Amino acid sequence: MLYTALKVLITAVLVVAISEIGKRSSALGALIASLPLTSLLAFVWIYGETGDTAKIASLSASIFWYVLPSLVLFLALPVLINQGHDFWLSLAVSSALTFAAYLAMIWILGRFGIAL
């Protein structure tokens, strides 16, 4: 239980730190947010708990495929905001487009026999 609480605390501190840094410097906040910190933490937690490097390799490969459709959010959101749309509407539309991109990626990978 203590280990789980420690994992949650470390992860939460990182998210809050990125948010605070982003308020002061968009470029630095973006740089830190773009780092695969969540993935790195997951790799460390999984390895520490299981020692299973095959699981980590599989997770890493799956993350690669799922990063691609996630980029839709980072393309659509600034376009919509810069077109003068409300933030919440822009976020909702960008999220919906990203969800559709995830579904498309899953379908495409399935067509090529890539199971995640």
C-alpha positions as CSV (number, residue, x, y, z in Angstrom):
1,M,0.0,0.0,0.0
2,L,2.8,2.4,0.9
3,Y,4.5,1.6,-2.4
4,T,1.4,2.4,-4.4
5,A,1.0,5.7,-2.5
6,L,4.6,6.6,-3.3
7,K,4.0,5.9,-7.0
8,V,0.9,8.1,-7.0
9,L,2.7,10.9,-5.2
10,I,5.7,10.9,-7.5
11,T,3.5,10.8,-10.6
12,A,1.3,13.6,-9.2
13,V,4.3,15.8,-8.3
14,L,5.6,15.5,-11.9
15,V,2.2,16.5,-13.4
16,V,1.9,19.5,-11.1
17,A,5.5,20.5,-11.7
18,I,4.9,20.5,-15.5
19,S,1.8,22.6,-15.1
20,E,3.6,25.1,-12.9
21,I,6.6,25.3,-15.2
22,G,4.2,25.7,-18.2
23,K,2.6,28.8,-16.6
24,R,6.0,30.5,-16.5
25,S,7.5,29.3,-19.8
26,S,5.5,27.6,-22.5
27,A,8.6,26.4,-24.3
28,L,10.1,24.8,-21.2
29,G,6.8,23.4,-20.1
30,A,6.3,21.9,-23.5
31,L,9.7,20.4,-23.5
32,I,9.2,18.7,-20.2
33,A,5.7,17.6,-21.0
34,S,6.9,16.1,-24.3
35,L,9.4,13.9,-22.5
36,P,8.0,10.4,-22.1
37,L,8.0,10.7,-18.3
38,T,4.8,8.7,-17.8
39,S,6.2,5.9,-19.9
40,L,9.5,6.0,-18.1
41,L,7.8,5.8,-14.7
42,A,5.6,2.9,-15.9
43,F,8.8,1.1,-17.1
44,V,10.5,1.6,-13.7
45,W,7.4,0.6,-11.7
46,I,6.8,-2.5,-13.8
47,Y,10.4,-3.5,-13.7
48,G,10.6,-2.9,-10.0
49,E,7.5,-5.0,-9.3
50,T,8.0,-7.8,-11.8
51,G,11.5,-7.7,-13.3
52,D,9.8,-8.7,-16.5
53,T,11.7,-7.0,-19.4
54,A,9.6,-8.7,-22.0
55,K,6.5,-6.9,-20.6
56,I,8.4,-3.6,-20.7
57,A,9.5,-4.2,-24.3
58,S,5.9,-5.0,-25.3
59,L,4.6,-1.9,-23.5
60,S,7.2,0.2,-25.2
61,A,6.3,-1.0,-28.7
62,S,2.6,-0.5,-28.0
63,I,3.2,3.0,-26.7
64,F,5.0,3.8,-30.0
65,W,1.9,3.0,-32.0
66,Y,-0.4,4.9,-29.7
67,V,1.8,8.0,-29.7
68,L,1.0,8.5,-33.4
69,P,-2.7,9.1,-33.1
70,S,-2.2,11.2,-29.9
71,L,-0.4,13.8,-32.1
72,V,-3.8,14.7,-33.6
73,L,-4.7,16.5,-30.3
74,F,-1.6,18.7,-30.5
75,L,-2.3,19.6,-34.1
76,A,-6.0,20.2,-33.9
77,L,-6.2,22.1,-30.5
78,P,-4.0,25.1,-31.5
79,V,-5.6,25.3,-34.9
80,L,-9.1,25.5,-33.4
81,I,-8.1,28.0,-30.7
82,N,-6.2,30.2,-33.2
83,Q,-9.4,30.2,-35.4
84,G,-11.1,31.9,-32.4
85,H,-13.1,28.9,-31.1
86,D,-13.8,28.6,-27.3
87,F,-11.2,26.7,-25.4
88,W,-13.6,24.0,-24.1
89,L,-15.1,23.5,-27.5
90,S,-11.6,23.3,-29.0
91,L,-10.6,20.8,-26.4
92,A,-13.7,18.7,-26.9
93,V,-13.4,18.6,-30.7
94,S,-9.6,17.9,-30.5
95,S,-10.3,15.1,-28.0
96,A,-13.0,13.6,-30.2
97,L,-10.6,13.7,-33.2
98,T,-7.9,12.1,-31.2
99,F,-10.3,9.3,-30.1
100,A,-11.2,8.8,-33.8
101,A,-7.5,8.6,-34.6
102,Y,-7.0,6.0,-31.9
103,L,-9.8,3.9,-33.3
104,A,-8.4,4.3,-36.8
105,M,-4.9,3.2,-35.6
106,I,-6.3,0.1,-33.9
107,W,-8.2,-0.8,-37.1
108,I,-5.1,-0.2,-39.3
109,L,-2.8,-2.2,-37.0
110,G,-5.3,-5.0,-37.0
111,R,-5.4,-5.0,-40.8
112,F,-1.6,-5.5,-40.8
113,G,-1.8,-8.2,-38.1
114,I,-0.2,-6.1,-35.4
115,A,-1.8,-6.9,-32.1
116,L,-1.3,-4.6,-29.2
